Amino acid sequence: MPDQSSTIDLVEIIKQYYQNFPNEQTYSIYAENVYFEDPLNKFQGIARYQKMISFLGCFFQNIALKLHNIAQEKNIISFYILINSFFFCDRHKGTSSSRY
């Protein structure tokens, strides 16, 4: 288990990651077997995660993540809303969570 200082740094990196989403991502913070789950996807692996972020950044316009909560338990768990503009509607919101 990481010491408290490295945990705090990682939480801050994830907060910054969400502010810049989907640009300037810091994939090096993730384990090779990172687990991701939202209402549409559930998968494990950094390569698949990078592909998903790349797809979101290319397919959607004006995409952003709004962080609601981030907690350190055994893993770091974040809860956020993905906000984006589709070509066929104004705005769409969906709630998701990630485990790091």
C-alpha positions as a Markdown table, in Angstrom:
| # | Residue | x | y | z |
|---|---|---|---|---|
| 1 | Met | 0.0 | 0.0 | 0.0 |
| 2 | Pro | 1.4 | 3.4 | -0.9 |
| 3 | Asp | 2.4 | 5.9 | 1.7 |
| 4 | Gln | 0.1 | 8.8 | 2.5 |
| 5 | Ser | 2.1 | 11.4 | 0.6 |
| 6 | Ser | 2.1 | 9.4 | -2.7 |
| 7 | Thr | -1.7 | 8.8 | -2.3 |
| 8 | Ile | -2.3 | 12.5 | -1.9 |
| 9 | Asp | -0.2 | 13.2 | -5.0 |
| 10 | Leu | -2.1 | 10.6 | -7.0 |
| 11 | Val | -5.5 | 12.1 | -6.0 |
| 12 | Glu | -4.3 | 15.5 | -7.1 |
| 13 | Ile | -3.0 | 14.2 | -10.4 |
| 14 | Ile | -6.4 | 12.6 | -11.0 |
| 15 | Lys | -8.2 | 15.9 | -10.2 |
| 16 | Gln | -6.0 | 17.7 | -12.7 |
| 17 | Tyr | -6.6 | 14.9 | -15.2 |
| 18 | Tyr | -10.3 | 15.5 | -15.0 |
| 19 | Gln | -9.9 | 19.2 | -15.5 |
| 20 | Asn | -7.9 | 18.7 | -18.8 |
| 21 | Phe | -10.1 | 15.8 | -20.0 |
| 22 | Pro | -9.7 | 14.4 | -22.7 |
| 23 | Asn | -6.5 | 16.4 | -23.5 |
| 24 | Glu | -3.1 | 16.0 | -21.8 |
| 25 | Gln | -3.9 | 12.7 | -20.1 |
| 26 | Thr | -1.4 | 11.1 | -17.7 |
| 27 | Tyr | -1.7 | 7.4 | -18.5 |
| 28 | Ser | 1.5 | 6.6 | -16.6 |
| 29 | Ile | -0.5 | 6.8 | -13.3 |
| 30 | Tyr | -2.5 | 3.7 | -14.2 |
| 31 | Ala | -1.7 | 0.1 | -13.7 |
| 32 | Glu | -1.5 | -2.1 | -16.8 |
| 33 | Asn | -4.7 | -3.8 | -15.5 |
| 34 | Val | -6.7 | -0.6 | -14.7 |
| 35 | Tyr | -10.4 | -1.3 | -14.3 |
| 36 | Phe | -13.0 | 0.9 | -15.8 |
| 37 | Glu | -16.8 | 0.8 | -15.5 |
| 38 | Asp | -19.6 | 3.1 | -16.6 |
| 39 | Pro | -23.2 | 2.5 | -17.7 |
| 40 | Leu | -22.0 | 1.5 | -21.2 |
| 41 | Asn | -18.6 | -0.1 | -20.7 |
| 42 | Lys | -16.8 | -2.4 | -18.4 |
| 43 | Phe | -13.2 | -3.5 | -19.1 |
| 44 | Gln | -9.7 | -3.9 | -17.8 |
| 45 | Gly | -6.4 | -2.8 | -19.3 |
| 46 | Ile | -4.6 | 0.4 | -20.0 |
| 47 | Ala | -4.5 | 0.0 | -23.8 |
| 48 | Arg | -8.3 | -0.3 | -23.9 |
| 49 | Tyr | -8.7 | 2.7 | -21.6 |
| 50 | Gln | -6.4 | 4.8 | -23.9 |
| 51 | Lys | -8.5 | 3.8 | -26.9 |
| 52 | Met | -11.7 | 4.8 | -25.2 |
| 53 | Ile | -10.4 | 8.2 | -24.1 |
| 54 | Ser | -9.1 | 8.8 | -27.7 |
| 55 | Phe | -12.4 | 7.9 | -29.2 |
| 56 | Leu | -14.3 | 10.2 | -26.8 |
| 57 | Gly | -12.0 | 13.1 | -27.6 |
| 58 | Cys | -12.4 | 12.6 | -31.4 |
| 59 | Phe | -16.1 | 11.7 | -31.6 |
| 60 | Phe | -17.7 | 14.2 | -29.2 |
| 61 | Gln | -17.5 | 18.0 | -29.3 |
| 62 | Asn | -16.9 | 20.1 | -26.2 |
| 63 | Ile | -16.5 | 17.1 | -23.9 |
| 64 | Ala | -15.7 | 17.6 | -20.2 |
| 65 | Leu | -15.7 | 15.7 | -16.9 |
| 66 | Lys | -17.2 | 17.2 | -13.8 |
| 67 | Leu | -15.8 | 15.5 | -10.7 |
| 68 | His | -18.3 | 14.9 | -7.9 |
| 69 | Asn | -16.2 | 12.9 | -5.5 |
| 70 | Ile | -12.9 | 11.1 | -5.3 |
| 71 | Ala | -12.1 | 8.8 | -2.4 |
| 72 | Gln | -9.1 | 6.7 | -1.3 |
| 73 | Glu | -10.1 | 3.3 | 0.0 |
| 74 | Lys | -8.3 | 0.1 | -1.1 |
| 75 | Asn | -8.3 | 1.7 | -4.5 |
| 76 | Ile | -9.0 | 5.3 | -5.6 |
| 77 | Ile | -12.6 | 5.6 | -6.7 |
| 78 | Ser | -13.9 | 8.7 | -8.5 |
| 79 | Phe | -17.5 | 9.7 | -9.4 |
| 80 | Tyr | -18.0 | 12.1 | -12.2 |
| 81 | Ile | -20.4 | 13.3 | -14.9 |
| 82 | Leu | -19.4 | 13.3 | -18.5 |
| 83 | Ile | -20.7 | 16.3 | -20.3 |
| 84 | Asn | -20.6 | 16.5 | -24.1 |
| 85 | Ser | -22.2 | 18.0 | -27.2 |
| 86 | Phe | -23.5 | 15.6 | -29.8 |
| 87 | Phe | -24.0 | 16.6 | -33.4 |
| 88 | Phe | -27.7 | 15.9 | -33.0 |
| 89 | Cys | -28.5 | 17.5 | -29.6 |
| 90 | Asp | -27.3 | 20.3 | -27.4 |
| 91 | Arg | -26.0 | 18.6 | -24.2 |
| 92 | His | -26.0 | 15.2 | -22.7 |
| 93 | Lys | -25.0 | 14.2 | -19.2 |
| 94 | Gly | -24.2 | 10.8 | -17.8 |
| 95 | Thr | -22.9 | 9.7 | -14.4 |
| 96 | Ser | -20.0 | 7.3 | -14.2 |
| 97 | Ser | -17.3 | 6.1 | -11.8 |
| 98 | Ser | -13.8 | 4.8 | -12.1 |
| 99 | Arg | -11.5 | 2.7 | -9.9 |
| 100 | Tyr | -7.8 | 3.3 | -10.0 |
